[in-house]
Amino acid sequence: MSAVSPARRVAFAILKTIEEGKGHSDDLLRSKNVSALSEADRHLTTALVLGVLRWQIDLDGRIRPLLKHPNAKLDAEVLIALRLGAFQLLLMHRIPAHAAIDESVEITKQAGHRFASGMVNAVLRKLAASHSEQARPTPEEADGRRGFPAGMVERWSANYGEEAACGICRYGQCEPHLTIRAVDGEIEADLAAEGVSLSPGRLLNSARQVISGDVTGSEAFRAGRVRLQDEGSQLVAEILPRGDTILDCCAAPGGKTLILAERNPEAHIVACESSPQRLAQLRERLAGLGSRVECRLADAVALEDDEAYDVVLADVPCSGTGTLGRNPEIRHRLQLSDLDRQAERQRAILRAALRALRPGGHVVYSTCSLEPEENEQVIAAVLSQNIDARLVSLKSRIEELRSEGILSASSAENLLRGITAEGSLRLLPGLFECDGFFVAMIEKNEKPLCNEF
């Protein structure tokens, strides 16, 4: 019996869990099964899982014509084994064809589908014969649009233009940058001593991209002196104006809350989370901040703290279409009806955030979505019913961040190109080297003084 390498065995198990709708790649790739692997096998497992999910639509399109009955319904385990083999054959240059084929066949047998192993062998051999190693493109060279539902690409082309849509797809098919937030100035030297090489961030002066080395295995990471966080996510928290009382409506997992605490050392911060499990994780992550941050089990929609806060962050749950490189399975699950459902809740959270805001204060509304239904349309709908609030342009806020040294002059200039006609900020993957985000700032009007007669 041929052996299946640990990396392929774990990758197959993760893909099966995702196919059954029982987990997310981000969580599963940080599970104990993956942590127990060698460093090389962890990297291969991650590449296989994310690669198959990113290119699943295209892989299925290559596999189906080679089946005796192209429209036949295949068992999930058989289909996953085929996808794993096809991805290695088509897009992984360093994997020998015989290893990709033989281990996919063995995975099929060990999954209880010995009868289908001959079919898997035949299909993959046909695929290998029709695509020589010289003809294999890299993920960067392949047409990224082939990895996305056609309707999704059409939406982005209609909303942002064909060139931007191609950029979104291309960025979503490549390994996203591993970005950290450096909490202190000595971090680079300490990480270098542990074999971690860094380069400057693309937007924030406090961000660094990891070029090589295992940053999560470093002492600095274990001590909490360095945190993994996409630059777009960091920027959202930096945009929030300072205040004495701050509300983070949807705080978990807490990366933005930590930045708010760093930026506002004297402020009292209330961090809300509606899930008890996520609240426990949030409390653990923010434990070092002590009483400065109050972690509260609460649904942001039901908050009763009327006019209690100077600043509110409404980083709302969304479809996540700005994170498809990091969370590729979203593209296979998202339905158009999900956008309407998300938008209903997003409007409710934004209305609650405005109620909680003091006159003269600011709400920053953000999503990691590229869809207007969750962004501009939410803002427009809420402001049409609230005459006491107005959308303010983020141009001046970006200039302030530049003058404070948060942004370099060049990154501030680049960000200004992402300002919409209404004054919000849109970060499109491909145009910016980070996840996709939408950020808007709303000001609550001061109450007029009463005249006495």
N, C-alpha and C positions, 0 to 999 in steps of 0.2 A: 504493500500500500504506500503510495506517495504521501509525503508529508506536506502539510499546509503551513506556510510560515506564520509565526505569531502575528505579524502585522496584517496579513491578509485575512487571517481567521477573525481577528478583532474588528477589522474594517467591515467584513461581511456581517458580523453580529450587529454592529451599529447601524448599518444600512437597512438591515431587516427590521430593527426596532423603529427606525424612522419611517419605513414603508408601511408599517402597521399603525402609524400615527401615535406611537407611545413615547416619543422623545424628540429632542432637538439636538442637532449636531453639536452646537456650542457646548451644551451640558454633557453630552455623551463623550465628547472628545476630552473632557476633563475628569472622566470617571476613573475609578480605581483600576479597572481593566487596562486602560491606556497608560496610567501612571506606572503600572508594574512593568511595562515594556522597556527595552533598552532605548537610548536616545534615538538611535537610527530607526528602530521599529516604530517609535512614536511619530517621527517625521513621516515615515512611509504610510502609516495608518491615517494620519491627518490628510496627506496628499491624496490617498485613495478615496476616502470618504467625501471630502469636499470636491474633488475632481469629478467623481461619479455624479454627485448631486448637481454640480454646475453644468455638466454636459449631458445629463440624463436624456433630455429631449432629443438631442442630436444622436446620442448613442442608440436610443431606441429606433430612430429613423434609419440608422445604418444596419442594425441587427434584423429588423423585421423582414426586409426583402430577401434575406438569406435563409429564412425559415421555409420549410416545405409548405406550411400553411401560414402565410404572413399575418392573418388576422386571428390566429389561434390564441386562446387565453393561456398564458403560461403561469405556473405556480410562482409565487413571489421569490422563493429561494432560487429557482432556476433563472428567473429574469435578472436577479441581482448578480448571480455568478456570471451571466453573460455580460452585464454592464461592466463589472469589474475587469473581466478579461478584455473587453473592447476598449475601455479607457486606457489600459496599459499598452495595448497594441497601437492605438491611434495617437496617443498624446504623451506617453512617457518614454522618452528616448533611451533612458538607461536600463529599462527592463527588457531582458531578452524575450523574444516571442515565445520560446518554448516554456519559460517560467510562467508567463501570463496565461498560456493555454493550459498547461498541465495542472497548475494549481486551481484554476477555475473549474476544471473537470473534477478534480478531487473534492473541492468544496461542494459541488453538486452532489457527489456520492455521499459525503459525510452529512449532508443536510437531509438525507433520506430519499433522494431522487436518482438512484442509480440508473433507473430506466432512461432518464433524460441525459445522462452524462455523454452518451455517444452523439446526441444532437448538439450539445454544447461544444464538444470537441470539433465537430464538423463545421459548425457556424464560425467558430473563432479561427479555424484554419483557413476558411474561405476569406475571412476578413483580413487575415495576415497576408495572404497571397495577393490580395488586391491593393494592399497598402505597404509598399516597401519602406524600410527604415529611412531611406533618403527622402521619401515623400511625406514623412510625418511632420506636420507643423508643430510648433510649440503652442501652448495655450495663448501666448501673446500674439502669435502669428495667425491663429485660427479666427474665423469670423465669429465674434462673440454673440452675434444675434441668433446664431443657431442653437444657443443654449437657453433661450428664453421663449415663453409662449408668444406666438405671433401677435396676439392682441395686446400684450404688454408693450412690445416694441412699437406697435402702431400708436398706442397712446402717447408714449414718450416722444415719438416723431411729431405727432400732432401738437403736443404741448410745448416742446422745446426745440424742434427742428431735427432733421435727420442726422446731422453731424453730431449734435449733442447726444442723441439717442444711441448712436454707434459708440460714443465715448463711454456712456453709462454701461452698455453691454460689455465692452472691452474690459473696463475696470472690474466689473462684476465677475468676470471669468478668470481673473488672476488672483494669486495669493495676496490678500490685503497686507498693507504695511503693519508691522508690529511696532506700535508706538507707546512710549511711556511718558509719564509725567514725573519729572525730577523734583523731589520735594526740597532738596538742599543742593548747594553749590559744589559739594565734594563728591557727588554721586558718580560723575563720569570717571574720575580717577579710581574710585573704589570698584566700579563695575569692570573697568579695564584690567584691574589686578586679578579679576576672576574670569578673564577671557571674554568679556562682553564688549563688542565694538559698537559704537553709536555714531549717528550723524545728526545734524540739526533737523528740527521739525520744519514742516513746510509753512505753517501758519503762526504758531506760538513760540515765543522765545524759551518757554519752560518745557517744551516738548522735544523729545528725541526719538528718532527712528532706530530700531535695533537692526544692525547690519549683520552681525554674527554673534554666536554664543548663546548660552541658555540663561536668559535673564531671570526666569522664574526659579531657577536653582540657586540664585545668588543669595548671599547673606543680606544684602540691601533689600531685596524683594521680600524675604521672610520677615525682616524688621519693619516693613511698611514704609521704607524710605523711597521706594519707587513703585509706581502703580501702572498697570497696563490700562490704557484708555485712548480710544481713537481721538485724533485731534479735533474733529468736528464736535464730538461730545464735550471735550474740554472747553472749546470755544463758547458753547452755549452757556456754560456756567460763568465764564469770564464776562460775557455780555451783560449779565444781570447787574444793574446798578447797586451800589452799596446801600446798606440800611441798618437800622438798629434792631428791627424785628423782621425776620424773613420766614416765609412759608415755602416749603418745597412740597408741592401737592402730591406728586407721585415719585417718591424718593428712591426706592430700591432700583438698582443695587447699591447706590450711594456714592458713586464716583463724582457726580456733580455736587452733591451735598458736601463732600470733603473740600472741594474747591471753594464753595461758598463760605465754609468755615475758615479756610486759609485767607480768603479775600476780606472777610469781615470778622476779625478776631474778637471784637467786643460785642458782636450781635448775639441775640438769642434767636435760634433757628428751630422751627418746628418742621419735622420731617414726617410726612404721612405715608402710610402704606396700608392697603386694604387686605392684603394676604398675610395671615399669621405666620406662615412659614417664611415668606420674604421679609417680614418685619423682624423676625428673629435673626436672619442673616444680616439685615441692615444694622440692627443694634450691635451685633458682634463687630461689624466693620467700623462702626462709628464710636466704639467704646472708649477709645483714647481721647475723645473730645469732651468727655464728662458731661456736666449739666448744661454746657453751652448748646447742645443739641437735644431737643426733646423728640424722641421717636414715638410716634403715636399711631395706634391701630385705628385707622379711619379711612372711610371712602371720601375722597376729595369732594364729591358731589354733595355730600351731606354735611359739610362743614358749617358750623354756626358761629365762627369767629368773625362777625361782621366788622369791617373797617378796623381790623386789629393789626395789620401788617404794613410796613413801608414798601416792601418788595415781595413779589410772589413769582415763583417759578412754576409754570404749568407745562412740564415736559411730559406730554400725555401719551398713553398707550396708543399704538398706531399699527398700520399694516407692516411697517419695517422695510418697505421697498427700497429705501436708501442703503440697506445693509445686506444686499443680496450676495455680495462677495463673501461676507462673513457668515451669513445665514442662508445658504443657497436653497434650502428646501422650501422657503417661503414661496418661491415662484411656482411650485407644484401644488400648493395648497390654496393660494389666494383666489377668491372669487370676487367678482365685481360687487356682489351684494355685501361683502364684508366691509367695503369702503363706506357704504351707507350706515351700517351698524356702528362702525368705529366713529364716524362723524357725529352721530347722535350723542355718544358718550363724550366725545371731545368738546362739543358745544356745551354740554352740561358742566364739565369740569371748568371750562373757561368762564362760564357765567358765575360759578362758585368762587373762582379765583378773584374775579372783579368785586364780588360782594365782600370778600375778605380783605380787600385792599383799602387803605386809607386814602382820602382825597389828596391828590398830588402825587400819589405813589405810582409804581409801574408794575405791570405784569409782563413777563417774558413768556410767550407761548412758543413751544417748539415740538417738532416731530422729527423722526428719522424716516419720513415718508417723502416720496417724490410726487404724490398724487394731489392735485388741486382740491379734491373733495375733502381732504383732511387738513388742508393748509389755508389757502386764500379763502375758500368758500366757508370754512368754519369761522374765520375772523369776520368776514362780511356778514354772515348770518347773525352772529352775536352782537356786533356793533350796530346793526340795523335796529335792534331792540333795546339799545342802551345809549341814550343820548348823553350820558355823563362820562363817556369814555371816548378816546380817539386813538387811532393808530399813529405812531410817531416814527419817523425815518431812523434807521439804524446808521445812517452815514455819520452823524456826529458822534455816535457811540464808538464806532470803529476808529475815528480820529482820536478820541479820548484814550482808547486802549493803546494806540500807537504812541501818544505822548507819555503814557505811563510806563512804556517799555514792555508791555504785554505782547504787542505785535511789532515786528520790524516794519520799516517803511515799505519794503517791497511786498510783504504779505498783506499789509493794510491796503495797498493799491490793488492787489489781486482781489481782496474781499469786496472792495467797492464795486468791482465788476459783477459781483453776485447780487447786488441790491436790485430789487424789483422796482417796477414803476410806482408801487404803493409804498416803498420804503422798507420792505421786509428783506431778509437775507435768504438766498437759496444757494445751497452748496450742492452742486451736481457732481456725482462721482465721474471721474474722467476729466472734468474741468478743474476740479480740486482733488488733491491726493488724499482723500479721506472719505468716510462714509457720507451718504447724502443726508442733508438736514435742511429743515425750514425753520427760520427763527423770525418772530415778529415781536415788537414791543408796543404795549398799549398803556397809555397814561389815563389815569382817572382824574377827571376835572376837579379843581378846587371848588368847594362850596362857596357861593357868593355870600358876602357879608350882608346882614340884614340892616336896613336903614331904619332908624328910630325917628318918629315924628312927635 
